[in-house]
Amino acid sequence: MINFSRWIRISLVWCGVLLVSFMPLYISVQESLLFYSPSENYLIIIGLFAYFAMLWAIVLACKPAWIEKWIALPNLYLVHGILSLLGLAFATLHKAFLGADGVTKFFGDTAWAILVGLALISLFFFMGRLFNYLPFLQPLRQLASQYVKRLWVLWLHRFNLLAVVLLFLHIVSMPAFSENGPFFIILLVYTGISLIYYGIYYLQFYHRLPKGNLSQVHLVDKGIYQLAIQAESRYLKNIKQGDFIFVRFPKSRVDALEYHPFSITNHPAADNEIRLTIKQAGDFTNSLDQLKVNQPVQFSKGYGHLHKVLTNQGLKDIVMIAGGIGITPFISLLSGIVEETHLDLLYSVKKEQNFLFPEALADWESRHPNWQLHLQKGRFSTEQLTALVPIDDQHLYLISGPSAMIRTQVAWLKDQGIKEEQIILEEFEW
């Protein structure tokens, strides 16, 4: 779900960040531009900015915590995609109207071809949000996903690094730029920072993340598995209630090389274990039945913003609206909500047998007089929402589930006058 007014603010901030950080390159390249005509200078600046945007996209691919805390990981990935496409668009403009020859042309054309191919693949397999607005393409995407594994696409996606190296060689193969000392140094520093940052991220994320053991693999219902992971308590402190984590099983046939994100359903630090409830919905999750108890597991720190709700207790009451598997992060949050908080939980599923944690939810409701639980087969109608959801500026509204459901609920809340800062989303499609 794209919150457009919030994205306008984020876009303005990012424009400022890009322009300020681009200025050293822009100022230092002026000496090199003396060798070219004014019309060529504009195209050179456009090409240079395209390269700069690609460097920023690499940094964002590393999920930097100092940015993720601000805009949340799904939105960070969206910024990553937008910057990549912006860089490709500028590079295409640069290529179309400014000629080159020799190795300069070879490096530039090869990099551009790689970027175009990867952009098409990424749009099709990674931009789940895009397909929410183009539903007629969903069947084609689902069909392709049956034959093309996500792991293959992820590894192909990393050829963006090769494209960036080729673009660097494209620039420095021209004496006007390689012999401009200040420009060359700044270009080298910017390129080195992004590639080294990615190298450190890759080393840490794939080789130095905490390890644990799978202590439970339980089929709850058709297509729904519950997993439990035991690990040292010092690692569990980095995962907060309501977070999601990235998980992989390095000695398993189940996509052992890549991490996959899942919401936790407990308070790991208090329970001394991580619990996950996972719906089978892809090539990785469809292989969960191959997992065995005591298999090694690697997992990341926690990501997400839902845990911030617990810091607002006493100031805000809470409405939770969950659809299907979207109940999982709320289950994690519930144990941390104080009794004084007024809580309304609306939980809908497609089929009655798909309700998760019904006994736990009923038990929580019986022990908390200020909590109201509403379970229903099928989505809540506008009339039901009007009757069940309190509308005022003293509530926080948490929505979790499929993007289509989230769009509907957010639109309804805004129609009732609820402000953006009162709404917190947890999407299951990025």
C-alpha positions in Angstrom: 0.0 0.0 0.0 1.6 3.3 -1.1 0.7 6.2 1.1 1.1 8.9 -1.6 1.1 12.0 0.7 3.8 10.4 2.9 5.7 9.5 -0.2 5.7 13.1 -1.4 7.5 14.0 1.9 9.9 11.1 1.6 10.6 12.0 -2.0 11.4 15.6 -1.2 13.8 14.5 1.5 15.5 12.0 -0.9 15.8 14.6 -3.6 17.6 16.8 -1.1 19.9 14.0 0.0 20.7 13.1 -3.6 21.4 16.7 -4.7 23.6 17.5 -1.7 25.6 14.3 -2.0 25.9 14.7 -5.7 27.4 18.2 -5.5 31.0 17.1 -5.0 30.9 15.1 -8.2 29.1 18.0 -10.0 31.6 20.6 -8.9 34.7 18.5 -9.5 33.6 17.5 -13.1 33.4 21.1 -14.3 37.1 21.0 -15.4 36.4 18.0 -17.6 33.4 19.6 -19.2 35.6 22.2 -20.8 36.6 19.6 -23.4 32.9 19.3 -24.5 30.2 21.5 -26.0 27.4 22.9 -23.8 24.9 20.5 -25.2 27.2 17.6 -24.5 27.8 18.9 -21.0 24.1 18.5 -20.1 24.1 14.9 -21.3 27.4 14.2 -19.4 25.8 15.5 -16.2 22.7 13.3 -16.8 24.9 10.2 -17.3 27.0 11.0 -14.2 23.8 11.4 -12.1 22.6 8.0 -13.5 25.7 6.4 -12.2 25.4 8.2 -8.9 21.8 7.0 -8.5 23.0 3.4 -9.1 25.6 3.8 -6.3 22.9 4.9 -3.9 20.7 1.9 -5.0 23.5 -0.5 -4.0 23.7 1.1 -0.6 20.0 0.8 0.0 20.1 -2.9 -1.1 22.1 -3.5 2.1 19.1 -2.6 4.3 21.0 0.1 6.3 19.5 0.3 9.8 19.9 4.1 9.9 17.5 4.4 7.0 15.2 1.4 7.8 14.3 3.0 11.1 13.0 6.0 9.2 10.9 4.5 6.3 10.6 0.8 7.1 12.1 -2.0 5.0 9.3 -2.5 2.4 9.5 1.3 1.6 13.2 1.2 1.6 13.1 -1.5 -1.1 10.7 0.6 -3.0 13.1 3.6 -2.9 15.9 1.2 -4.0 13.8 0.2 -7.0 12.8 3.8 -7.9 16.5 5.0 -7.8 17.5 2.1 -10.0 14.9 2.9 -12.6 15.7 6.6 -12.4 19.3 5.8 -13.0 18.4 3.6 -15.9 16.2 6.2 -17.4 18.9 8.9 -17.2 21.5 6.4 -18.6 19.2 5.7 -21.5 18.9 9.4 -22.2 22.6 9.8 -22.0 23.2 6.9 -24.3 20.6 7.9 -26.9 22.0 11.4 -27.5 25.7 11.2 -26.7 27.9 9.0 -28.8 31.0 7.1 -27.8 33.5 4.7 -29.5 36.1 2.1 -28.7 36.3 0.6 -25.2 34.2 3.5 -23.8 31.3 2.5 -26.0 31.8 -1.2 -25.2 31.8 -0.6 -21.4 28.8 1.7 -21.6 26.6 -0.4 -23.9 27.3 -3.6 -22.0 26.4 -2.0 -18.7 23.2 -0.5 -20.2 22.2 -3.9 -21.7 22.7 -5.6 -18.3 20.7 -2.9 -16.5 17.8 -3.1 -18.9 17.5 -6.8 -18.7 17.8 -6.9 -14.9 15.2 -4.0 -14.6 12.7 -6.1 -16.6 13.3 -9.2 -14.5 13.2 -7.2 -11.2 9.9 -5.4 -12.1 8.3 -8.8 -12.9 9.5 -10.8 -9.9 10.3 -8.3 -7.2 7.8 -5.5 -7.5 4.8 -7.2 -5.9 3.2 -3.8 -5.2 3.2 -3.0 -8.9 1.0 -6.0 -9.7 -1.5 -4.9 -7.1 -2.3 -2.0 -9.4 -2.1 -4.3 -12.5 -4.1 -7.3 -11.4 -4.6 -8.6 -15.0 -0.9 -9.4 -15.0 -1.0 -11.5 -11.8 -1.8 -14.8 -13.6 1.2 -14.4 -15.8 3.5 -13.6 -12.9 2.2 -16.6 -11.0 2.7 -18.9 -14.0 6.3 -17.6 -14.4 7.0 -18.1 -10.7 6.2 -21.8 -11.1 9.2 -22.2 -13.5 11.6 -19.5 -12.4 12.9 -19.9 -8.8 13.3 -16.7 -6.8 16.9 -17.8 -6.0 17.8 -17.6 -9.6 16.4 -14.1 -9.9 18.2 -13.0 -6.8 21.5 -14.1 -8.2 20.8 -12.5 -11.6 19.9 -9.3 -9.7 23.5 -9.2 -8.4 24.8 -8.6 -11.9 23.9 -5.0 -11.2 27.3 -4.9 -9.4 29.0 -5.9 -12.6 27.1 -3.1 -14.5 28.3 -0.5 -12.0 31.9 -1.6 -12.4 31.5 -1.4 -16.2 30.0 2.1 -15.8 33.0 3.1 -13.7 35.3 1.8 -16.5 33.2 3.6 -19.1 33.8 6.9 -17.3 37.5 6.6 -16.5 38.3 5.3 -20.0 38.0 8.9 -21.2 41.1 10.9 -20.4 39.1 14.1 -19.8 37.7 12.4 -16.6 40.5 10.1 -15.6 43.1 12.9 -15.7 40.9 15.2 -13.7 42.5 14.5 -10.3 39.8 15.8 -7.9 36.9 14.3 -9.9 38.7 10.9 -10.2 39.3 10.7 -6.5 35.8 11.6 -5.6 34.4 9.2 -8.2 36.7 6.5 -6.8 35.7 7.2 -3.2 32.0 7.1 -4.0 32.3 3.9 -5.9 34.5 2.3 -3.3 32.2 3.2 -0.5 29.1 1.7 -2.2 30.9 -1.5 -3.2 32.8 -2.0 0.1 29.5 -1.3 2.0 27.8 -4.0 -0.1 30.8 -6.4 0.5 30.6 -5.9 4.2 26.9 -6.4 4.2 27.1 -9.6 2.2 29.8 -11.0 4.4 27.8 -10.2 7.6 24.4 -11.2 6.2 25.4 -14.4 4.7 28.3 -15.6 6.9 28.1 -13.9 10.3 24.5 -13.8 11.3 23.4 -15.6 14.4 22.8 -19.3 14.3 20.2 -21.5 16.0 18.5 -24.8 15.7 15.1 -25.7 14.5 13.2 -27.1 17.5 9.8 -27.5 16.0 8.2 -28.1 12.6 4.4 -28.4 13.0 1.7 -28.5 10.3 -1.1 -26.4 11.8 -3.5 -26.6 8.9 -3.3 -27.2 5.2 -0.6 -24.9 3.9 0.2 -23.4 7.4 3.4 -24.3 9.3 4.6 -23.3 12.7 8.4 -23.3 13.3 10.3 -22.8 16.5 14.0 -21.7 16.6 16.2 -22.0 19.6 19.3 -19.7 19.9 21.4 -17.9 22.4 19.6 -15.3 24.4 22.0 -12.5 23.4 20.8 -12.9 19.8 17.1 -12.9 20.7 17.4 -9.4 22.3 17.7 -7.9 18.8 14.2 -9.1 17.9 11.3 -7.1 19.2 7.6 -8.0 19.4 5.9 -7.4 16.1 9.1 -7.6 14.1 9.9 -9.8 11.1 13.2 -11.5 10.5 15.1 -13.1 7.6 15.7 -16.8 7.9 17.6 -19.4 6.0 18.4 -23.1 6.5 22.0 -23.5 5.3 22.2 -27.3 5.4 18.8 -27.9 3.9 17.5 -28.5 0.4 15.0 -25.7 1.0 16.7 -22.8 -0.8 19.7 -23.0 1.5 21.5 -20.0 0.0 19.0 -17.2 0.5 17.1 -15.6 3.3 13.4 -15.1 3.4 11.3 -12.7 5.6 8.7 -13.9 8.1 6.9 -12.3 11.0 7.5 -13.6 14.5 4.5 -14.7 16.6 6.0 -14.4 20.1 8.4 -12.4 22.3 11.7 -14.1 21.6 13.7 -12.6 24.5 11.0 -13.7 27.0 10.4 -17.1 25.6 14.0 -18.0 24.8 13.0 -19.0 21.3 11.7 -17.6 18.0 8.3 -18.8 16.7 7.2 -18.3 13.2 3.8 -19.1 11.5 4.3 -19.4 7.7 1.8 -19.8 4.9 2.9 -21.8 1.9 2.8 -19.4 -1.0 6.0 -19.8 -3.1 8.8 -22.1 -4.1 10.6 -21.7 -0.7 7.5 -22.0 1.6 6.1 -24.9 -0.5 9.2 -26.9 0.6 8.7 -26.4 4.3 7.6 -30.0 4.7 11.3 -31.0 4.0 12.5 -29.3 7.2 13.6 -31.5 10.1 14.0 -30.8 13.8 17.5 -29.9 14.9 18.5 -28.5 11.5 20.7 -25.4 11.8 19.1 -22.0 11.1 20.5 -18.6 10.5 18.5 -15.5 11.2 18.8 -11.7 11.1 18.0 -9.1 13.6 14.4 -7.8 13.7 13.0 -5.4 11.2 9.7 -3.5 11.2 8.0 -0.6 13.0 5.1 -2.4 14.8 7.0 -2.7 18.0 6.8 1.1 18.3 3.2 0.7 19.3 4.3 -0.7 22.7 6.1 2.6 23.4 2.8 4.6 23.0 0.9 2.7 25.7 -1.0 4.9 28.0 -1.2 7.5 25.3 -3.1 5.7 22.6 -5.7 2.9 22.4 -5.3 0.4 19.6 -7.4 -1.0 16.8 -5.9 -4.0 14.9 -7.3 -5.2 11.6 -5.8 -8.4 10.3 -6.5 -10.5 7.2 -5.4 -14.1 6.9 -1.8 -14.7 7.8 -1.6 -11.0 8.7 -2.6 -12.0 12.2 1.0 -13.3 12.9 2.7 -10.0 13.9 -0.3 -9.0 16.1 0.0 -12.3 18.0 3.6 -11.2 18.9 2.4 -7.8 20.0 -0.5 -8.8 22.2 1.6 -10.2 25.0 3.3 -6.8 25.4 0.1 -4.6 25.5 -0.8 -3.5 29.0 -4.3 -4.2 30.4 -5.2 -0.5 30.6 -5.1 -0.2 26.8 -8.4 -0.4 25.0 -7.9 -2.9 22.2 -10.2 -3.8 19.3 -9.0 -6.7 17.1 -10.8 -7.4 13.8 -9.6 -10.6 12.2 -11.0 -12.0 8.9 -10.1 -15.1 6.9 -11.3 -16.6 3.6 -12.3 -19.9 5.2 -13.4 -20.6 8.7 -10.8 -23.3 9.2 -8.1 -20.8 8.4 -8.3 -19.0 11.7 -5.0 -19.1 13.5 -4.5 -19.0 17.3 -8.3 -18.9 18.0 -7.8 -20.4 21.5 -5.0 -18.0 22.4 -7.1 -15.0 21.2 -10.1 -16.1 23.1 -8.0 -16.6 26.3 -6.5 -13.1 25.9 -9.9 -11.6 25.5 -11.3 -13.4 28.6 -8.4 -12.1 30.7 -8.6 -8.5 29.5 -11.9 -6.7 29.9 -10.8 -3.8 27.8 -10.1 -6.0 24.8 -12.7 -6.8 22.1 -12.1 -9.6 19.6 -14.1 -9.9 16.3 -13.5 -13.0 14.1 -15.2 -13.3 10.8 -15.2 -15.4 7.6 -14.9 -12.9 4.7 -13.8 -9.2 4.9 -15.6 -6.8 7.2 -18.1 -4.7 5.3 -18.2 -0.9 5.6 -21.3 -1.2 7.8 -19.5 -3.6 10.1 -16.4 -1.4 10.3 -18.6 1.6 11.2 -20.1 -0.4 14.0 -17.0 -2.0 15.4 -14.1 0.5 14.9 -13.9 3.5 17.2 -12.9 6.6 15.3 -11.0 9.4 17.1 -7.5 10.8 17.5 -6.8 8.8 20.6 -6.3 5.5 18.7 -3.6 3.9 16.7 -4.8 1.8 13.8 -2.7 -1.3 12.9 -3.4 -3.1 9.6 -1.7 -6.3 8.5 -2.4 -8.6 5.6 -2.6 -8.7 1.8 -2.1 -5.4 0.0 -5.6 -5.3 -1.5 -7.2 -5.6 2.0 -4.8 -2.9 3.4 -5.7 -0.5 0.6 -9.4 -0.9 1.3 -9.0 -0.4 5.1 -6.7 2.6 4.8 -9.1 4.3 2.3 -12.0 3.7 4.7 -10.1 5.1 7.7 -9.1 8.2 5.8 -12.7 8.7 4.8 -13.5 8.8 8.5 -10.9 11.5 9.1 -8.1 9.3 10.6 -4.7 11.0 10.1 -1.8 9.2 8.4 0.4 9.2 11.6 -2.3 7.2 13.4 -2.1 4.3 10.8 0.7 1.7 10.9 0.9 -0.9 8.2 2.5 -4.4 7.9 2.3 -5.6 4.4 2.9 -9.2 3.3 3.5 -8.3 -0.3 6.6 -6.1 -1.1 
